[in-house]
Amino acid sequence: MQTIQASEAKTHFLRILDDVERGESVIVTRHGKRVARLIPDVEIDQKRARRAFAGIRALRELNLPVTADEILSARDEGRR
């Protein structure tokens, strides 16, 4: 969690919003005292997660199933 002074938050507000949108919480202080906390919107995160899972499911339907042995073999390929 990042802490930022109110004067700096005013100057860099759009960058701070970008940080919050990416999931980071930000504490805003004035004269060393906490006055606000910006936190990601849970609803937005849930929507983003649902979209990501839908994308993963769509990719899985396009590809053939892979066994654990095939995954391990691909991982170890070239190690010997």
C-alpha positions in Angstrom: 0.0 0.0 0.0 1.5 3.3 -1.0 1.3 6.5 1.0 1.3 9.9 -0.6 1.0 13.5 0.6 -2.1 15.4 -0.5 -0.1 18.0 -2.5 1.6 15.2 -4.4 -1.7 13.4 -4.9 -3.1 16.6 -6.4 -0.2 16.8 -8.9 -0.2 13.1 -9.8 -3.9 12.2 -9.4 -4.3 10.4 -12.8 -1.2 8.2 -12.2 -2.6 7.4 -8.7 -6.0 6.4 -10.3 -4.1 4.1 -12.7 -2.3 2.5 -9.7 -5.7 2.0 -7.9 -7.2 0.6 -11.1 -4.4 -2.0 -11.2 -5.4 -3.1 -7.7 -3.1 -1.0 -5.4 -4.5 0.9 -2.4 -3.3 4.4 -1.7 -3.3 6.4 1.5 -3.4 10.2 1.2 -1.9 12.2 4.1 -2.0 15.8 5.0 0.6 17.2 7.4 1.6 13.6 8.2 -2.0 12.4 9.2 -4.0 10.0 7.1 -7.0 11.7 5.6 -8.1 9.3 2.8 -7.7 5.9 1.4 -8.3 5.1 -2.3 -9.1 1.4 -2.8 -9.9 -0.6 -6.0 -13.6 -1.0 -6.7 -14.4 -4.7 -5.9 -17.2 -4.8 -8.5 -14.8 -3.7 -11.2 -12.3 -6.4 -10.1 -15.1 -9.0 -10.2 -16.1 -8.0 -13.7 -12.4 -8.1 -14.8 -12.0 -11.6 -13.3 -15.1 -12.9 -15.0 -13.9 -11.7 -18.3 -10.5 -13.3 -17.7 -12.1 -16.6 -16.8 -14.3 -16.5 -19.9 -11.2 -15.9 -22.0 -9.4 -18.8 -20.4 -12.4 -21.1 -21.0 -12.6 -20.0 -24.6 -8.9 -20.8 -25.1 -9.3 -24.2 -23.4 -12.1 -25.1 -25.9 -9.8 -24.3 -28.8 -7.0 -26.5 -27.6 -6.7 -30.2 -27.0 -6.5 -31.4 -23.4 -2.9 -31.7 -22.1 -1.8 -34.3 -19.6 0.4 -33.6 -16.7 3.1 -35.8 -18.2 3.1 -33.6 -21.4 3.4 -30.5 -19.3 6.3 -31.9 -17.3 8.0 -33.2 -20.5 7.7 -29.7 -22.1 9.1 -28.1 -19.0 12.1 -30.5 -18.9 12.7 -30.4 -22.7 16.3 -29.4 -23.3 17.4 -29.8 -19.6 19.3 -33.0 -20.2 
